[in-house]
Amino acid sequence: QVRLVESGGGLVQPGGSLRLSCAASGFDFSAYVMSWHRQAPGKERELVAEIHTTGETTNYGNFVKDRFTISRDNAKNMVYLQMSSLKPDDTAVYYCRGRLPTSAIGYWGQGTQVTVSS
């Protein structure tokens, strides 16, 4: 059974930091491109960051602007998103996703809420 379980969300003040984690199981994690996406109320889901199988290649949404870092640990089947300099506009549900490099179809986690507010 495929599972992606996100954790680490919560309430943080503007300018603060959070580290999201995603625990994967039920598939060959090291063969999958992993990514974080987010969806704010009334908005479409958007890509936050993506990391390829070995971790050597990463891609970020334009809005990230060097504030976030995605990483993975293939030995632990974990992917992380370190977020800093958080803004109220970063408030959203953050989702973990895994897909094969040759496929646009993937697995999704249930999401974790991040709220940036004073």
C-alpha positions in Angstrom: 0.0 0.0 0.0 1.4 3.3 -1.1 1.5 6.0 1.6 2.8 9.5 1.7 2.5 11.1 5.2 3.3 14.8 5.6 4.1 16.3 9.0 5.6 19.5 10.4 3.0 22.0 9.4 1.6 24.5 11.9 1.2 28.2 12.7 4.3 30.4 12.3 4.9 34.1 12.4 6.0 36.1 9.3 9.7 35.7 8.9 9.7 32.4 10.7 10.8 28.9 9.6 9.3 25.5 9.3 10.5 22.1 8.2 8.0 19.8 6.5 8.7 16.1 6.3 7.1 13.4 4.2 7.4 9.7 5.0 7.0 7.4 2.0 6.2 3.7 2.0 4.9 1.1 -0.4 6.9 2.0 -3.5 10.5 2.2 -4.6 11.2 5.6 -3.2 14.7 6.0 -4.7 13.2 5.6 -8.2 10.7 8.4 -7.8 10.9 12.1 -8.3 9.6 13.7 -5.2 8.0 17.1 -4.9 6.1 19.5 -2.6 3.0 21.3 -3.9 0.7 23.7 -2.1 -2.8 24.9 -2.4 -4.3 28.0 -0.8 -8.0 28.6 -0.5 -9.5 29.6 -3.8 -6.3 29.0 -5.7 -5.0 26.2 -7.8 -2.4 23.7 -6.5 1.1 24.8 -7.5 4.5 23.3 -7.5 6.7 24.4 -4.6 9.8 22.3 -5.2 10.9 19.1 -6.9 13.9 16.8 -6.3 15.0 14.1 -8.7 15.9 10.6 -7.7 19.5 11.1 -6.6 18.9 14.5 -5.1 21.3 16.2 -7.5 18.6 18.0 -9.4 16.1 20.3 -7.8 13.5 22.8 -9.2 11.6 25.5 -7.4 8.6 27.6 -8.0 9.4 31.2 -9.0 7.9 32.5 -5.7 10.3 30.5 -3.6 13.2 32.9 -4.3 15.9 31.0 -2.3 13.7 30.8 0.8 13.0 27.1 0.6 15.2 24.0 0.3 14.0 20.5 -0.7 16.0 17.5 0.2 15.6 13.7 0.4 17.0 10.8 2.3 16.7 7.7 0.1 17.9 5.5 3.0 15.0 6.6 5.2 12.4 7.1 2.4 12.0 10.7 3.5 11.7 14.0 1.7 11.9 17.4 3.4 11.1 21.0 2.8 12.9 23.5 4.8 11.1 26.9 4.6 12.4 30.1 5.9 11.5 33.8 5.7 7.9 32.7 5.6 5.2 35.2 4.4 1.5 35.2 4.9 1.2 34.4 1.2 2.8 31.0 2.0 -0.3 30.0 3.9 -1.6 26.9 2.3 -2.0 23.1 2.6 1.3 21.6 1.5 1.3 18.2 -0.2 4.0 15.7 -0.9 4.0 13.9 -4.2 5.9 11.1 -5.8 6.1 10.1 -9.5 8.2 8.1 -11.8 10.6 10.2 -13.9 8.8 9.2 -17.1 5.3 9.7 -15.8 3.0 12.7 -15.0 0.8 10.5 -12.8 1.9 10.2 -9.2 1.0 9.5 -5.6 -0.2 12.2 -3.2 -0.1 12.7 0.5 -3.0 14.0 2.5 -1.4 17.4 3.1 -0.3 19.4 6.1 -1.5 22.9 6.9 0.9 25.8 7.0 -0.4 29.1 8.4 1.8 32.2 8.4 0.2 34.8 10.6 1.1 37.2 13.4 
